[in-house]
Amino acid sequence: MVAPTWEQYMIPSLQVLADGQVHRARAVTEAAADLLGLSDDERSTRIPSGMPRYRNRAMWALSYLFRAGAVERPARGQYRIGELGRRLLSEHPDGLTERDLRGLPGYVSPYVKGAAAAPDSGVVVEEDATPLDPVEQIETGIARIHAEVAAELLSRLHAQDPAFFEQAVLDLLMKMGYGGTEGTATRTQLSNDGGIDGIIDQDALGLARIYVQAKRYALDSSIGRPEIQAFVGALHGNQANQGVFITTARFSSGARQYADSVATRVVLIDGDRLARLMIRYGVGVQVKQTYHRVEIDEDFFE
């Protein structure tokens, strides 16, 4: 089942408010979700910021209705239906879209190109506006950019020599905080490394260590159980109880099952997760531009 868009929350929200009473935003969003018949799984789905997706979309529906003058906000986080809202509910019982709001006095669509203008000013309107709410549009765009960067990251890492890749992996783990405040990361010699490519000392004395194996395999290849067994053997040979196996490729189900079954703690990081971690912790990438999303400070107007 396709999750309801933010537009599809507008009529249910008006139906909840139709009693003319003042309702808290959270109560409206929950009741609207009930009217739409959302399942527990749909309610548990979250957007990247951590907010439940259905609640985010329902809140944007209330925001649009407020901008259109269909609902009033007598106090912070509280809503009440207006006369326009009753009319819209009567005229559009089967659904209301942002396009329906465009001709309303004082309403300016966020999809209008250029400065705010009257409905008949001649400005060009995007006819294929996405059904995602504005926050999801931003997050979807960022996700697409990150996906492109992640693919290029893996390609570039695979093209480098083994020493570069091993050092990049250690840099990432240190950036993630596994070296603590006084720890160090050491890359072992390429020859006779015993199956260990790097060692991270998590404290100044080296009492807690993480052993690392970093392998540049073809991006479409799969690492099987034998390679993980060999890594576990190398850990045992160093009297180690924890290790990280990082690759540009992916792991077979057998490899993951074996890693989960052994007493030694072995973490497997495939190419997809490696790229996402590098982006998250700023290793091999740089921030090109920062955008700030603002909202009204309700305290300012109280």
N, C-alpha and C positions, 0 to 999 in steps of 0.2 A: 504494500500500500504506500502511495506517495504521501509524504508528510504535507499537511496544509501549509500554504504560503502565508505570508503576513497579511495579504489582502483577504484571504479566506477567514481571518479572525475578526474582520470588521463587523459583519452582520451579527455573528454570535455575541460579540462584545456589546453591540447595541441592544440585542435581545436581553442580555443580562441587566443592562441599565434601564430597560424599558419601564421598570416600576417607578422611576422618577426619584428614587432614593440615592443618597451618596454612597458609593462603594469604594473600598480600597482597591488599588491597582492589582495587588496580588489576588484578591478574591475574584476580580473580573477575569483575570487571565486563567485562573483555575476553572471557573464556571464555563468560560468560553471553550476551554479544552474539553470539558465534559460534554458540551453540546456537540462538539465535533467528533466525539467518540474516540479520543486518543487512547491508545493502549499504554500499558506500563513501559513497554520498550520505547515507544515514541517519546514518552515523557522523560526517559532516562538519557536520551541522546543529547549530547552537549556540543556547543560550538567551541572553537579553539580557545576562546577566552575563559571557558569553564561554565558559562551560564547555560541552563537548559535551553535547547533550541526552541521548543514550543513557547516558553515564557518570553524569550527574546522577540520572537515574531509577534506574540500577542501584545507585548508592550509597544512595539512599533505600530501596530494597528491602532492602539489608543492614541499614540502620538500623532498619527496622520489624521485621525478623527478630530483631535483637539485643534490641529492646525486648520482644519476645514471649518471649524466652528460647530461641528456636530455634537461634541460633548464639551462640558465645562469642567474646570478644575478648581473647585472652591477652596481647596487646601492641598498642601503638598501630598502627592501620592494618592489623591482621592478624585473620583470622577462622578459626573452626573450627566444624564442625557439632556440635550437641548432640543428646541423645537425643530431645528434642522435635522438633528439626528432621528427624530421621530418620522420626519418626512422621508428621509433616506431609507429608513427601515420599512416604511410603507411602500415606497416606489421600487425598492430593490430587495425583496424578500429572499430571492434565491442567490444573492451574492452581490458584493460591491467591490469595485476595483479602483485603483488610483486614477485611472482614466475617467471614471465617473465623477471624481472630485475636481477635475481640472477646470470645469466651467463654473465652479462655485465662486461667488464674490470673495475677493481677498486671498484666494488659494493660489499658490504658485508651486508647480510641480518641481521636485528636485531633479527631474530629467529634462527641464528646460535649459537649453544652451544659452549662456549669457546671464545678464543681471536679471533681477526680479522684474516681471512685466505683467501687464494685464492680459487676460486670456485672449483678447483679440488684437494683440500688439504685433502679430506677424512673426514672432520668434519661432524658431524651428524646435519641434518637440520630438524626442526619440520615440518612435512608435513601437519599437521592440524592447521596451523596458523590461528588465529582468524581474521575475516574481520574488527574488530574494530581497530581504530587507537590507537597508544600507550597510549595516555592520557586516552582514554575511557577504555582501558584494566586496567589501574591503578585504575581508579574510579570505574569500575565494580567490581574489586577485593576487594576494600575497602568497597563498598556497601554490598558485600556478607558477609564480616567479621562483619560489623555493624549489619546486619540482624541476624546473629547468636548470637552476643552479646546481641542484643535487646531482642531476645526470652529468653535468659538465665536470663537477668535482670528481666523481668516480672515474670518468674518462681520463682526466688529468692525472689522478693518482695512479691509475693503472699504467700510464705512459712513463712514469718516473722510475728510477732505479730502486731496488729493494731498500737500500739505506735511507733514501728520502722517505719512502712510505713508512718504514719503521719509526723514523723520527717524528713524522707527522702524527702517527698513532700515539706516541708517548706525549707529544705536545698536547694532544686532545685530552688524554687522561689526566694530565697535570692541570689543564684548564678546568676540567670538571671537578677538581678539588681532591683527587685521590692522593696527591702528594702531601696533603696537609699544609701546615704553615712552614715547616722546616724540612719537608721531604725532598727527595731528589729522584730523577729518572735517568736511568743509564741504559744505553743501547749496547747490546752485547756484540762481540766481533762476528762478522758475517760467516766466518769459517769456524767450525768446531763450537757452535753455540749450544749444542745439546738440545736443540728443539726449542730454545728460549730466545726470543729476539730482543726482549727488553725487561728491565726490572725496575719497579717503582718502590722506593723506600718511603713508607708513609710517616716516618718519624726520623728525627735526626740521628738516632742510633741504629736505624735499620732493623728494629725488632719486629716490625710488621711489613711484610713485603707482598707485592702483587707481581706475578710473573705474566709476561705478555708474549703472545705469538701473533705476528702480523704477516699476512700472506696476500700478495697481489695475484689473485687468480683472475681468469677471464670473467668479465662481468656476467656472462650467461652460464657460467659453469656452476656446478654444485659440489660442495665439500661433503664427503660421506663420513661414516662412522670411523673408518680406519685412521683418518687424520686426527680426529678428536682423541681416539685411543692413544695415539702416539704422543699427543700433547699431554694427556693425563700421565703417561709414563714418564715424560720429561719432568713434570711437576713432582712426581714421587721421587725421582732421582735427585731432586733438589730439596727434599723434605718439605715441600710446599703444600699448602692446603687450599690455595685459591689462585685462579688464573683467568685471563681473558684472552679469547681467541678472536681476532678481528680480521676481516677479509673484505675485499671488494666484491666478492661473489656472494653466494647464498649457501645455506646449509640444508642438507637433506633431512627428512623427518627422522631417519635413523640416527643421524648425528645428534639431533636435538634430544631425542629420547635417551640416547646414551649419556649425554651431558647431564641430563636430569636424574639419571639413575645412579651415578657414582657418588661416593661420599665426598670426594674432593669438589669444592665449589668451583664450577667452570661456567663462565658467562660467554655466550656466543653472540657476536655482533656482526651481522651481515652488511653488505654494501648499502642497502637502503637505510638501515639504522645508522650506519657510520656517517653517511652524508647528512642525515638529519641532525645528528649530534654536532657535527662540524659547523653547520649553519647556526644551531642554537647557541653554541659556545664561542662562535666567532673565530674558528680556526680555518685558515685558507680562504676566508671570505672577509669582506669589509662592508660596513653599512654605507650604502650609496646616498640614501635620503631618508629623513625621518618625517612622518606625518603625525600630527596631533589631532585626535578626535575630541571635540568639546561637546558639552551639553550645558543646559541652563543651570546655574547655581540657584537652587530654590531658596537657600538661606538668605541670599542677597535681597530677595524680593519680599521676605517676611518682615 
